[in-house]
Amino acid sequence: MARSYQFQIQLENPNRQFHPGDTVRGNVALEVHKSMTVRDITVSLSGQCKSANYKYVTQYNAFTKRYEQRKVSNSIGFNLFGFSTKVFPPPNLQQHGQAEEYTLAEGKYNYPFELAFPNGTVEAKAMSHFDVSSSYVGNSFLYGPNLPRRGTQNMGPVTVSLPPSFNMTQASDDYAIVQYNVDARADRKGWFKSDVFDRQQLRFSPRLDSVMFSFGPLMSSQGVSTNNSSFIANNSTGNARLKFDIEKSKRSEGRSFLRRVFTSRSVKIPLELMVEFKQSNTVAYPQGTTGRVLHQGDNLADIVSLKLFTAFSSEALQRMLIGGDGKKNVPSAPLSNLKVKKIAVSLVHLVYYQGIEPKVQARENLVGKQSFQNEFEISDFEEVEYWSQDLVRKVKQDYSVYFETGKAFMLEIPPEMTSFILHSDFQSFAAPNISVDYQLRISMSVSTTDESPNSAELVCTAPIVFLPNRVDGASSIEYHPPPNPPLETSILQPPGAAGPDQGGEAKEEELPAYSEVGRA
C-alpha cells in the first residue's frame, strides 16, 4: 500500500564537511497525496558517540551439568549535544496558541530550518552505566583546547571537544561510531498513526585548534627522550637481511683447495631502514618537542627522509665474499648493485573502544605505492657514526671482524622517491569511549642486480599523530575523495609492543608553538 505522503530532509549542501560553529541549513519537504493531520514538525541536530563489543565466557550449567560457553556483550553511549527547533506550525500560528492537531491538505510544503554546531567544548552525558574513570579522555597524555573534567559519579558528564565523524562496524554488537544527525519528525495524534520520520547524517571534522587527541603512543617509556622531551625520538627503524652472491671463480685464489671449496659464495648483510622526521616539522608542546605530528594533505617528502644503513662497507663485503680473512690486499671482484624496486606508504589507525571490556582493532589504508628501477652501488653508502642495537644483533659472529662498533654506512633515499600525499578518511582523536591513534607504515622492497637476484623487504612502522589540514577551512565547504587511487584496506591483528626507536639529538633552535604552526 502506497504511503499518502513523502517526507524528506533536503540539506542546502549535502556534501559539506562541517566544523565547530557551522550552521546546518535545509528544508523539510512534505508532499501530501491525501490530507493528513499532524501536531507539529520538529527538526533536531545531535551528536552521539557509541561503542559496543562482546566476549565469550564459560559457565557451569547446573541443569545440564556441563560447562557451557556463552556470548556476553555491552554497549556504551554518550550524548554529545542536542538542539531542536519547531518548523510547524509556523510562528504566525504559534503566537495564537497551539492546537491539538492541524490538517494538511493535498499539496507540497517546505519548512526551512537552521541549526548550528557547538563552537566550543560540550558536556558529554552517558546514556548508560559507564565508569567515567576508565574514559579515554581522562589520561595525562591528552591534548586539547580545554582539558576535560570527569564526573564524580559513573554517570557524570565529561567535558570534551567534538570528535570527528567515525564509523567502524564489525557486527551489530561490535562497533565504534561517532555520528552527527539531522532528524525531522512529524508528530501525529492517535494510536494507529505512527510518527513521520527522516534522518540525514552529517560529516563533521574539528578544526585544528579544537582537536582533542592522545599523545600516548608518542611518549617515551623511560619518561625522557631527546632534548629533555617526554616524546620518543624523531625516527623509527625496520630491519631485514639481503643476500649478496659472488661467482665461485671470483673468490680468492692462492688459498687451499678445501678452503676455496667450502668458502661461502654468499653472505646475508643486515640492512636498516630509518624513517626520520625532519626538523622543519618539529613542533613544541607542553610535553616537549616532536616531529611526529602529520596532517591531511601533507607531502611525505616534506615531512620525512628515508635512510638506508648497512653494517659493512663495499670493501668489507668484497673481502667477506672473496675470502680474504679480513686482509685488505686481496683480489677485488665486482659487487652486485642494490636496487630499490618499490616503496609503499600506509596509514594504520588503531581503534580503542569500550564495551563489555576495552578492545583495540587495527586498520591499514594504503596511501600509495610506486615502483622503481633505481640502482645504487654499495660504494655509494657513506660512512657515518651510528649505533643501532638491531643492526648489531643481525651481524653474524663470523663477520664481526669486518664490522666496527659505532659506525655504519648510510644511503639517503632521494626525496622524489617519497612523494606521497597523505590522506585518510579518519584522524587521531579521543572521546569518552573511543580513541583513535595512528601509525605511519613505510615498506621498501630491495634486491640485488645479479642474473638471479635476491630480494628483501624492509618495513618501518612509526607512531604518529594524524590531524586535519594545516590550514583551517581547507576542507570546510565540501568533502571530495582523495585524488590518489582508491584505498586498499586490510584488517590487522592488534599491535604488539613497539620496538625500540633509535635517534640522535636534533639541532637546538627556538620552535614555534603548535597554534602558530597550525595557522601558518
Protein Blocks (a to p, Z undefined) as FASTA:
>chain_A
ZZfbdcddddfblmbccdehiacddddddddfbdcddfbdcddddddddddddddddddd
fklopacdddddddddddfbdcdddfbdcfklmmnopafbdcddeddddddddddddfbd
cddddfbdcdfklpcklcfkbccfbdcdddfbfkbccdddddddddddfbfkbccddddd
dddddddedjklccddddddddddddfklcccdfklmpcfklpachhiabdcfbdcdddd
ddddddfklpcehiafklmmmpcfbdcddddddddddfklpccdfkbccfkbccehiafk
lmpccddddfbdfklmmmmmnonnopabbcdddddddddfbdcdddddddddddfbccdd
dddddfbdcddfbdcdfklpccdddddfklmmmpcfklmmmpcehiacdddddfklmccc
dddfbdcdddfkbccddddddddddddfbfbdcdddddddddddddddfbghklmmbccd
dfbdcdddddddddddddddddddddddddddfklmmmZZ
